[in-house]
């Protein structure tokens, strides 16, 4: 089972003048009340449909992954459909990106005790961002942490072809 270790970028242990170590809160460290279980929230969105959502980390996928919009058989489907999901995840670099994003979200959640939001954006918010958000949600669920996945723009209309840049790799 995939499991996160303590993440070095959130380790805020500092030497203490009197000897030993003490821990000072990090910039994201906001402990919740007793009984609250911090949530990892994963959001997909389209830059063409408005401002990105507030998030600790936002990934811009517009130039990173192949765009199913340019495939007539996939254009009117979404990342919730198996054919589009496979197309996105078969793009070189998609799986390592999903794993790294999940690792970061779990590490921040674990070390800060805070709710963590990770957002994925593409042009229209229907294909690439949905596929990556879906995969990060799947990976994060393996850690038995509360996770929600939201697809902000998946049901919005397709944007015109001029809004999309072609990537064939």
Secondary structure, DSSP 8 states (H G I E B T S, - for coil): -------GGG--EEE-TTSSEEE---TT-----TT----EEEEEEEGGGSS----SEEEE-TTTS--GGGSTTTTTS-TTSHHHHHHHHTSTTHHHHHHHHHHHHHHHHHHH-S-EEEEEEESSSSSHHHHHHHHHHHHHHTTT--EEEEETTTTS----GGG------
